Structures are given as structure tokens and as C-alpha cells.
Amino acid sequence: MKRTLVWFRRDLRIHDHMPLYRAAQRGAVIPVFVLDRALLHHPETAPARVQFMLENLAALDQDLRSRGGRLILRYGDPVAALPELVRQTQAEGIYAHVDFERIYGRVRDAKLNQAIAEEGMKIRWFEPPGTTPELISYPRYRSLWFKQMNDPQVPPPQRVMVPDEVTSAPLPTPSKLGLFPDGKPMPPPGIEAARRLLAEFLEQKTERYYWLLSYPGAEATSGISPHVKFGVISIRECYQTARAFEATNYRTKRSQEQFISRLRWGSGFAQRFRYLPQLELRSLYQVFDDDGWEFDQGLYEAWQQGQTGFPIVDAAARCLNETGGWMALNFRSRALYASFLTNLLGMDWRFGALHFMRHLIDGDCPIDHYQWAMQAGVTHCVNKTWTRIYNPEQCAVDRCDPEGTFIKRWVPEVAHLVPCQLGQPPRLKGYPPPIVNYREARQRRVAQLARQRQPFLAKPNLVPYLAEMPRSVIPFGSDRYDSEVGWAQQDCPDLFPLALDLKGLDETQAKALRSWFVASQQGQSWRPKRKRSPRKRPESPGQLSLLG
Ligand SMILES: Cc1cc2nc3c(=O)[nH]c(=O)nc-3n(C[C@H](O)[C@H](O)[C@H](O)COP(=O)(O)OP(=O)(O)OC[C@H]3O[C@@H](n4cnc5c(N)ncnc54)[C@H](O)[C@@H]3O)c2cc1C
């Protein structure tokens, strides 16, 4: 009987999983997950996220067992471990989804391709839904995403036959891996839990989701991000479940559309990283890094620990540290907290992205790094629309947390104050005064961004201004945290999938690439103009601006 090795990575599920389905159709399967030291000891590793991953590996094992199979675990470097397993099991080859979350994975997969070819073995890569290897314009990608999301899901295999003689290493605890969880509560693992979260969200939260996205205390989001991050549920299944939901009024319909857009944004960030893996390490435009950033260790620590003297910022900081962000730290609070570090304290967004990744249970490199860079204003250059300097004073309290629920939960030092004092509290024993003057800092940043964006404001071709892939791919933060970065010691390693060669782009390709990064060009939107609905919008706080 034919044997195929299926390598699970960020797709810890048996549903809507083409490599597993195809392998099971061919014959026996060796479903393997490799506990890879370089990822477990990357500077951006969060022990809580690893714990969640291990719980999902146990759930995947159960799902495979329900079909007669089991999960095979291995430790070590996949470049050595996988060919060895192919040899041991006499499998015909490896099936896996393409992955491009980070540079490390692409270096590893390029080396694996080489090792497999040298041994005369085979590997077949499958494109996950929501991505394309081609350089296409953003509007085309948008259509492609919807098309792929509407394709039928791949059914789970009826039976998974794993050869009896193949043994597995035991599932470790995080501490066995040298990682010490910091007490963050875990989301429930496994696909059934993900489906429950999604069903509860659609049934109970769509009345308020879109309308309360700005309110950190509202807990109006789905909470599905950690499952999406590890592919416990496919984005296509999330999309189709959300689409099938019968929205009965304007409010629920708007929320349904918004939720689907957010799923698409997540895929779009990954696709940007596919084109330009340098975004893991660099700002989109070279000038922002050339110009340099400020750094102050004391202010950085105050920001990390929630001691800035701005209660809404401190609430976000402490919420991240305690919960890992799951359910409790929504988009608006992440954005406000991020903007404070980069725009008001003037620090490099990479320090912020690093701290987030070390705590977020849903930490996803493309979403996290690109969102950080966006909030810092270094992904846009055309006009001022993309200057995200949030006001962290009373304006934020009034618009995001008018009752002070979120702030009082996380910053007990100010719990006795009335909401109108939470923006700029009076001097309090045990709570610091503001570490920065908001107005002065804002003015400084606005002027700096205007100066940095000036050189290419009206340039039709932005490619010459984009950051190139750096020679060194050593992860940011490896000088601060003990990590395994031996893989990055080589200059300009090969990547799989390949990065875009910026110097080799022709005019059409440059234009397509530009459409991913510039929302408006000389005031012209690239989006097809949609007719505004004549229906009267219901009374609602809607989406609020904090940029004043
Ligand atoms: C600075 C910063 C860092 C962030 N880092 C991450 C991260 O590491 N991982 C992560 O999943 N999200 C990140 N986000 C995006 C967003 O805040 C979270 O996806 C969201 O809070 C997750 O909660 P949820 O699943 O309940 O959200 P829901 O609103 O229910 O969203 C459903 C899904 O859509 C996707 N999504 C939602 N919002 C966004 C967004 N703005 N951009 C891209 N995809 C989105 C996620 O996959 C999410 O699970 C970040 C946002 C900011 C401002």
C-alpha cells in the first residue's frame, strides 16, 4: 500500500485539509508534527501560545484517532527529521500546505526542498485557500479570495490508516520544552470549540459586533483568532459559516459583512508577507528605518507594564500581560496601545510587535507586524489618512470606555474615580503621572511623518522606495532574549516560497504591487464606487474616531 507523510504546521485540523485528504485517498498516512527548536525558541515565542498549540495537537490526535489514525510527533530540525521519517517508513513522499508566516519557515522549507531532492525523495506543496503564488493586484486578489472561500470545503478523510510500527514521541508539557507558561487562561482547544465560538458569536453577538468594535469592555468579537492562527478551523469554514448565517436586519448584516472583511484582511496580510517577507523585519518604505527611531528602556518598560499614567493605555498593557489578548483585547485597544509606543514615545514599532508576540495567544506574525507598522504610520505614504495617532486621554475614555469598565477592571488604582476623571486622573498615590505630554508628542510625530513621506508623496512608482530583503535575517529581539537563531547566521539564505524580486518587476507588476499598499492615488480610490444604501441607518454609536 502506498504511504504518504502529511506534515502538519499551522493547519492543525482534519477538516478542509487537502494534503491529508489526498494522502488518505492514496493509502496509508503518516501524519506528523515536528516540535522545532528554532520556532519554540524564537525571540517572538509566547509560552502561552505554545501551550495552546500543544492542547490543539492533543485535539488533532483525538480527531485522527476517531478516523482510525493518530498523530506522530517528532523533535528536532524538520530538514533532518522529515527525510529520516520518510526513509524509516518507506513513504513515497511528503504532502504539506505552503506556509509563509515567517522568514524562518521559508528558509527551512527551502532547505527541506533541497534535502529532499538530494535524497531523490518527493515533496508536494498544496496552496492553502486565500492565497496565490502569482503577483496580482489587490482588487484581483479580493475577487480571488471570495472565489476560493466559496469553493466547497474538502471533506475530512473517512479513515486514516497509520502503519502500526511508526512510533511517536510523547506530547510534552511546555516546561519540558523549556518554556514556562505565565498563568494566562487558555481558550478551549479543538475544532468543536472553535465551531462553538463561531456559532455563539453569530447567534449572540452580531447585533452589536460592528457597532461596538471600539469598546474594549464590550467583548463583542468572536474570540476565534487563536484557532485561526493555528489553522484549527479553516478560514474557508469560518467564511462559509458566517455567510450561511441569516442576518435578519441591518445591524446583523453589517456585522456579518464586517466579520467576513476581517477574515479577508488577515489573509491579505499573509499574502503581503508572501510577496515581501522583509516586512517581518523592515518598515515597508526604507526611509522610515533609515531615519532611525528613539529608544528609552525605562519608558519601554513603563509601557510594557502598564505604568504610563494614561489609564486606558495601562489597562490594555495589563490586559495583554494577564490574558494574552484572547477575547479581552480587541482591535481598538491593541491599536491604541500600539500607537502610544510608536507615535507618542517615538519608539521603533518592532519593539512593540516583539512584546505583543511574546504575549498574544493569537500572535500571528503577518497580522501583528503589519498592524504594528500600520499603526506607526510606516506602511503609507500618499496622504495623511494613514496617520494613526490616537488621543489616549479623555477622548479615548469617552469614546471607547465611557463607563470606565475596562479601565477599572485592569487599573484598580483609578477604580474609585468617576469616568470623566479617567482620561487625566488627578495625582494619585501608587499611580504614575503621565510619562509623556500628548500634545507635544503628537505634534512632533506629525511633523516627522510629513517630512519622511515628502520624497515620494506623488510618485507613481513606489517600488524604488520599498525596503529590500535584508542581507541578515536574524530575528529582531534575539539580542534581548535567549533564542535559537543559528539558522539565520548565513547571509541571504534561499527562501521557499521565493520573495518578490523588486529589481526585476516590470511596469505592470510594479503597478499591481502598488495596489496592495496604497489605498488612494492622487485622490482617486481604486475601489469601484459603491452606491450608498438609501436605507436609514439605525441610531448607533457606529465606528468612532480617536484621532483628534
Ligand atoms: C497592533 C495590533 C496587533 C495585532 N496582532 C494580531 C495578531 O497577532 N493576531 C491576530 O489574529 N490579530 C491581530 N490583530 C488584529 C485584531 O486585533 C485581532 O484579530 C482581533 O482582536 C482578534 O480577536 P477576535 O478573533 O475576537 O476578532 P474578530 O473581530 O472576531 O475577528 C475574526 C478574525 O478576523 C481576523 N481579524 C480581525 N481583525 C483583524 C485585523 N484588524 N486585521 C487582520 N485580521 C483581523 C482574525 O483572524 C480574527 O480571528 C492585531 C491588531 C493590532 C492593532
The ligand as an SDF file (V2000), in Angstrom:
LIG
                    3D

 53 58  0  0  0  0  0  0  0  0999 V2000
   -1.1260   46.2350   16.8320 C   0  0  0  0  0  0  0  0  0  0  0  0
   -2.0480   45.0990   16.5030 C   0  0  0  0  0  0  0  0  0  0  0  0
   -1.5850   43.8030   16.5490 C   0  0  0  0  0  0  0  0  0  0  0  0
   -2.4330   42.7330   16.2200 C   0  0  0  0  0  0  0  0  0  0  0  0
   -1.9370   41.4610   16.2720 N   0  0  0  0  0  0  0  0  0  0  0  0
   -2.7210   40.4290   15.9050 C   0  0  0  0  0  0  0  0  0  0  0  0
   -2.2180   39.1030   15.9120 C   0  0  0  0  0  0  0  0  0  0  0  0
   -1.0540   38.8660   16.2120 O   0  0  0  0  0  0  0  0  0  0  0  0
   -3.0510   38.0920   15.5540 N   0  0  0  0  0  0  0  0  0  0  0  0
   -4.3510   38.3160   15.1820 C   0  0  0  0  0  0  0  0  0  0  0  0
   -5.0760   37.3500   14.8560 O   0  0  0  0  0  0  0  0  0  0  0  0
   -4.8360   39.5520   15.1340 N   0  0  0  0  0  0  0  0  0  0  0  0
   -4.0820   40.6210   15.5000 C   0  0  0  0  0  0  0  0  0  0  0  0
   -4.5890   41.8910   15.4510 N   0  0  0  0  0  0  0  0  0  0  0  0
   -5.9000   42.1130   14.8240 C   0  0  0  0  0  0  0  0  0  0  0  0
   -7.1450   42.0590   15.7560 C   0  0  0  0  0  0  0  0  0  0  0  0
   -6.9910   42.9190   16.8360 O   0  0  0  0  0  0  0  0  0  0  0  0
   -7.4190   40.6430   16.2350 C   0  0  0  0  0  0  0  0  0  0  0  0
   -7.5010   39.7830   15.1100 O   0  0  0  0  0  0  0  0  0  0  0  0
   -8.7180   40.5020   16.9690 C   0  0  0  0  0  0  0  0  0  0  0  0
   -8.7070   41.3190   18.1000 O   0  0  0  0  0  0  0  0  0  0  0  0
   -8.8780   39.0360   17.3520 C   0  0  0  0  0  0  0  0  0  0  0  0
   -9.9990   38.8140   18.1010 O   0  0  0  0  0  0  0  0  0  0  0  0
  -11.2780   38.0690   17.5140 P   0  0  0  0  0  0  0  0  0  0  0  0
  -10.9330   36.7830   16.8560 O   0  0  0  0  0  0  0  0  0  0  0  0
  -12.2500   38.0230   18.6580 O   0  0  0  0  0  0  0  0  0  0  0  0
  -11.7220   39.1270   16.4040 O   0  0  0  0  0  0  0  0  0  0  0  0
  -12.9000   39.1300   15.3780 P   0  0  0  0  0  0  0  0  0  0  0  0
  -13.2370   40.5620   15.2240 O   0  0  0  0  0  0  0  0  0  0  0  0
  -13.9890   38.1940   15.7770 O   0  0  0  0  0  0  0  0  0  0  0  0
  -12.2270   38.7030   14.0160 O   0  0  0  0  0  0  0  0  0  0  0  0
  -12.2870   37.4130   13.4370 C   0  0  0  0  0  0  0  0  0  0  0  0
  -10.9960   37.1000   12.7660 C   0  0  0  0  0  0  0  0  0  0  0  0
  -10.6830   38.0480   11.7480 O   0  0  0  0  0  0  0  0  0  0  0  0
   -9.2820   38.3320   11.7170 C   0  0  0  0  0  0  0  0  0  0  0  0
   -9.0960   39.7590   12.0680 N   0  0  0  0  0  0  0  0  0  0  0  0
   -9.8500   40.5050   12.9020 C   0  0  0  0  0  0  0  0  0  0  0  0
   -9.4200   41.7690   12.9240 N   0  0  0  0  0  0  0  0  0  0  0  0
   -8.3650   41.8220   12.1030 C   0  0  0  0  0  0  0  0  0  0  0  0
   -7.4910   42.8640   11.6980 C   0  0  0  0  0  0  0  0  0  0  0  0
   -7.6360   44.1000   12.1230 N   0  0  0  0  0  0  0  0  0  0  0  0
   -6.5140   42.5600   10.8360 N   0  0  0  0  0  0  0  0  0  0  0  0
   -6.3630   41.3170   10.3520 C   0  0  0  0  0  0  0  0  0  0  0  0
   -7.1600   40.2920   10.7000 N   0  0  0  0  0  0  0  0  0  0  0  0
   -8.1440   40.5430   11.5510 C   0  0  0  0  0  0  0  0  0  0  0  0
   -8.6410   37.4390   12.7570 C   0  0  0  0  0  0  0  0  0  0  0  0
   -8.2200   36.2390   12.1530 O   0  0  0  0  0  0  0  0  0  0  0  0
   -9.7920   37.1630   13.7070 C   0  0  0  0  0  0  0  0  0  0  0  0
   -9.6810   35.9700   14.3980 O   0  0  0  0  0  0  0  0  0  0  0  0
   -3.7720   42.9820   15.8110 C   0  0  0  0  0  0  0  0  0  0  0  0
   -4.2340   44.3010   15.7930 C   0  0  0  0  0  0  0  0  0  0  0  0
   -3.3870   45.3380   16.1300 C   0  0  0  0  0  0  0  0  0  0  0  0
   -3.9060   46.7490   16.0730 C   0  0  0  0  0  0  0  0  0  0  0  0
  1  2  1  0
  2  3  1  0
  2 52  2  0
  3  4  2  0
  4  5  1  0
  4 50  1  0
  5  6  2  0
  6  7  1  0
  6 13  1  0
  7  8  2  0
  7  9  1  0
  9 10  1  0
 10 11  2  0
 10 12  1  0
 12 13  2  0
 13 14  1  0
 14 15  1  0
 14 50  1  0
 15 16  1  0
 16 17  1  0
 16 18  1  0
 18 19  1  0
 18 20  1  0
 20 21  1  0
 20 22  1  0
 22 23  1  0
 23 24  1  0
 24 25  2  0
 24 26  1  0
 24 27  1  0
 27 28  1  0
 28 29  2  0
 28 30  1  0
 28 31  1  0
 31 32  1  0
 32 33  1  0
 33 34  1  0
 33 48  1  0
 34 35  1  0
 35 36  1  0
 35 46  1  0
 36 37  1  0
 36 45  1  0
 37 38  2  0
 38 39  1  0
 39 40  1  0
 39 45  2  0
 40 41  1  0
 40 42  2  0
 42 43  1  0
 43 44  2  0
 44 45  1  0
 46 47  1  0
 46 48  1  0
 48 49  1  0
 50 51  2  0
 51 52  1  0
 52 53  1  0
M  END
$$$$
